[in-house]
Amino acid sequence: MDQYYLEPLRIDRPGRPPRRIDRPTDRLKGLQRRILDTLSSRLAFGNYVHGCLKGKSPRTLAQYHRGQRVVIRVDIEDFFPSISFATVERLLRERLGASGQVGRLIARLLTRGLGASGERFLPQGSPASPLMANLALMKFDRNIDTAARRIGARYGRYVDDIVVSGDRARDLIPIVIGYLRREGFKVARRKLLVMPRGRRQVAVGLNLQRTLSPTADFRSGCEMLLVRGRDPSADRSLLAARLAGKLSYAGSCEGAFARRLQIRAAALLRSGD
């Protein structure tokens, strides 16, 4: 099954290790999309889930937490690789009623193995991975939303970005960490941010004050990609895919940034024709 993956894509991130994207071939991606469509029709998630669902986006999460006295962001460390083959198989059986044989087959199609051990995990890059990740955190989401409501706070999640806000949001930090550990996840401590009003508040890459504008890191990443794209030896198909991802995210922002990026990206891609 792992022969149906292309060479991984590594995305540079300023001051952080590169992000690894495991890219399935068109044949495998087609199967994963069919599985995604089938499973999506049988699942419903709470309004606090903003990632990879119709009508939800980084912008909807950011809007929900705008104007709060305290905003806290918690990031899950190695999120997708932390979801193992065994976890995917269990979720398919327990939450979707798949038989043991069917669950194992689907779990094998949705995971990949690496290294000498060949231990299988949920790859970032598969179209079905975000849905399975949401399923893996379904119990966690319900618990944290309930805890937040009890103290008049707000909870939302976009993939592995967890955001809580409100006057007593700090009270939720040990609760979030505790429940994540119970589910087998770790918190990226360097990404646990407490942002009171009066200081910059950022969630899912968007500044929450005034307009929902992209952060400096996102802008610099876009600029770096545009500069590299001028290299005649640059892979044009890979460049187009990465620019499409940037443009999709930029569409979550308010203001003219997305329009300017779209114009520059189109001009760059035309120059390589």
C-alpha positions in Angstrom: 0.0 0.0 0.0 2.8 2.4 0.8 4.0 2.2 -2.8 1.0 4.4 -3.6 2.6 7.4 -2.0 4.7 10.0 -3.8 7.8 11.5 -2.3 6.8 13.5 0.8 6.5 17.2 0.5 8.4 19.2 3.2 7.1 22.7 3.8 9.6 25.2 5.4 8.3 27.0 8.4 10.3 30.0 9.8 12.0 29.0 13.1 10.3 25.5 13.2 11.0 22.1 11.7 9.5 21.6 8.2 6.0 20.2 7.9 5.8 16.8 6.3 3.0 16.2 3.8 2.5 12.6 2.7 1.0 12.7 -0.8 -1.0 9.7 -2.1 -1.0 8.9 -5.8 -4.1 9.8 -7.7 -5.3 6.1 -7.6 -5.1 5.9 -3.8 -6.4 9.5 -3.3 -9.5 8.5 -5.4 -10.2 5.6 -3.0 -9.6 7.8 0.0 -12.1 10.4 -1.3 -14.7 7.7 -1.9 -14.2 6.6 1.7 -14.4 10.2 2.9 -17.7 10.8 1.0 -19.2 7.6 2.5 -18.2 8.3 6.0 -19.1 12.0 5.9 -22.7 11.2 5.3 -22.8 9.2 8.5 -21.1 11.6 10.9 -22.2 14.9 12.5 -19.9 17.1 14.6 -20.6 19.9 17.1 -20.5 23.6 16.1 -17.2 23.8 18.0 -15.4 21.9 15.2 -14.2 24.3 12.5 -11.8 22.2 10.5 -12.5 20.4 7.2 -16.3 20.7 7.4 -18.6 22.4 5.0 -19.3 26.0 6.0 -16.5 26.0 8.5 -13.0 27.5 8.2 -10.2 29.3 10.2 -12.3 32.4 9.8 -15.4 31.0 11.5 -13.3 29.9 14.5 -11.5 33.3 14.7 -14.8 35.2 14.5 -16.2 33.1 17.4 -13.2 34.1 19.7 -13.0 37.7 18.6 -13.3 40.4 21.3 -12.7 38.1 24.3 -10.8 39.2 27.4 -8.4 36.2 27.3 -7.7 33.9 24.3 -5.7 30.7 24.8 -4.3 28.6 22.0 -3.2 25.0 22.5 -1.5 23.0 19.8 -1.3 19.2 19.6 2.2 17.9 19.0 2.7 15.6 16.0 -1.1 15.4 15.6 -1.6 13.2 12.6 1.3 10.8 13.2 -0.1 10.4 16.8 -3.2 8.7 15.3 -2.2 5.1 14.8 -3.6 2.3 12.6 -5.1 0.7 15.7 -6.9 3.9 16.6 -8.3 4.3 13.1 -9.5 0.7 13.1 -11.1 1.1 16.5 -12.9 4.3 15.5 -14.3 2.6 12.4 -15.6 -0.3 14.4 -16.9 1.6 17.5 -18.2 4.8 15.9 -19.2 3.6 12.5 -20.1 0.0 13.1 -17.6 -1.6 10.7 -16.9 -5.2 11.0 -13.4 -6.3 12.0 -12.4 -7.3 8.5 -13.9 -4.1 6.9 -12.4 -1.9 9.6 -8.9 -3.3 9.1 -9.2 -2.9 5.3 -10.4 0.7 5.4 -7.8 1.5 8.2 -5.1 0.2 5.9 -6.2 2.4 3.0 -6.3 5.5 5.3 -2.9 5.0 7.0 0.7 4.5 5.9 3.8 3.0 7.4 7.3 4.3 7.6 10.7 3.2 9.0 12.0 -0.2 9.8 9.1 -1.0 12.1 6.5 -0.1 9.4 4.2 1.2 12.2 1.2 2.7 10.4 -0.2 6.2 11.2 -2.7 8.7 9.7 -0.8 10.7 7.1 -1.2 14.4 6.7 -2.0 14.8 3.0 -4.7 12.2 2.6 -8.2 13.8 1.8 -9.8 11.5 4.5 -7.3 12.2 7.3 -8.9 15.4 8.6 -12.3 13.6 9.0 -10.6 10.7 10.9 -8.8 13.2 13.0 -12.1 14.9 13.9 -13.5 11.5 14.8 -10.5 10.8 17.0 -11.2 14.0 19.0 -15.0 13.7 19.1 -15.1 12.7 22.8 -12.5 15.3 23.7 -14.4 18.0 21.9 -17.6 17.3 23.8 -15.8 17.2 27.2 -14.0 20.5 26.6 -17.1 22.3 25.2 -19.1 21.2 28.3 -16.4 22.4 30.7 -16.1 25.7 28.9 -19.8 26.4 29.0 -19.9 25.7 32.7 -17.7 28.7 33.3 -19.0 31.0 30.6 -16.1 30.4 28.3 -15.9 29.5 24.6 -14.2 26.5 22.9 -13.4 25.8 19.3 -10.9 23.6 17.3 -9.5 23.8 13.8 -7.7 20.4 13.1 -4.9 20.5 15.8 -5.4 24.1 16.9 -7.4 24.3 20.1 -8.8 27.7 21.2 -10.5 28.6 24.4 -11.5 32.2 25.3 -13.4 34.2 27.9 -12.8 35.8 31.3 -12.0 32.4 33.0 -10.3 30.8 30.0 -7.1 30.1 32.0 -9.1 27.7 34.2 -9.5 25.4 31.2 -5.7 24.9 30.5 -5.2 21.9 32.9 -8.5 20.4 31.8 -7.6 20.6 28.1 -4.1 19.1 28.8 -5.6 16.3 31.0 -8.2 15.2 28.4 -5.7 15.3 25.6 -3.4 13.0 27.6 -6.3 10.6 28.2 -6.8 10.4 24.5 -3.1 9.7 23.8 -2.0 13.1 22.6 0.7 15.5 23.8 0.6 19.3 24.0 3.3 21.3 22.2 4.3 23.4 25.2 6.0 26.0 23.1 2.7 26.6 21.3 0.6 27.0 24.4 -0.2 30.7 24.4 -2.1 32.9 26.8 -3.2 36.1 25.1 -5.0 38.7 27.2 -6.8 41.7 25.7 -4.5 44.6 25.1 -1.8 42.3 23.6 -1.8 40.7 20.2 -4.3 37.8 20.0 -3.7 35.2 17.3 -5.6 32.1 16.5 -5.4 29.7 13.5 -2.9 32.2 11.9 -5.3 35.2 12.1 -4.9 38.3 14.2 -8.2 38.6 16.1 -8.1 42.4 16.7 -9.8 44.8 14.3 -9.8 42.9 11.0 -9.0 39.2 10.8 -5.7 39.7 9.1 -2.9 37.1 8.3 0.1 37.0 10.7 3.6 38.2 9.7 4.7 34.5 9.5 2.1 33.7 7.0 2.9 36.7 4.9 6.6 36.0 4.9 5.8 32.3 4.0 3.8 33.5 1.0 6.6 35.9 0.0 9.2 33.2 0.3 7.2 30.9 -2.0 6.7 33.7 -4.6 10.4 34.4 -4.6 11.3 30.7 -5.0 8.8 30.4 -7.8 10.8 32.8 -10.0 13.6 30.1 -10.2 13.3 28.6 -13.7 14.1 25.1 -12.2 11.2 25.3 -9.8 8.6 22.4 -10.0 5.6 24.3 -11.5 3.0 21.7 -10.5 4.3 21.7 -6.9 4.4 25.5 -6.9 0.8 25.7 -8.2 -0.3 23.3 -5.5 1.4 25.2 -2.7 0.1 28.5 -4.0 -3.4 27.1 -4.1 -3.1 26.1 -0.4 -1.9 29.6 0.5 -4.7 31.2 -1.5 -7.3 28.9 0.1 -6.1 30.0 3.6 -5.8 33.6 2.6 -9.5 33.6 1.7 -10.2 33.2 5.4 -8.7 36.7 6.0 -10.4 40.0 5.8 -9.0 42.8 3.8 -7.2 42.9 0.5 -4.3 40.5 1.2 -6.0 37.5 -0.6 -6.7 39.5 -3.7 -3.2 40.8 -3.9 -1.8 37.3 -3.4 -4.1 35.9 -6.1 -2.9 38.5 -8.6 0.8 37.9 -7.9 0.3 34.1 -7.9 -1.5 34.2 -11.3 1.2 36.4 -12.8 3.9 34.1 -11.5 2.3 30.9 -12.9 1.6 32.5 -16.3 5.3 33.5 -16.6 6.2 29.8 -16.5 3.9 28.8 -19.3 
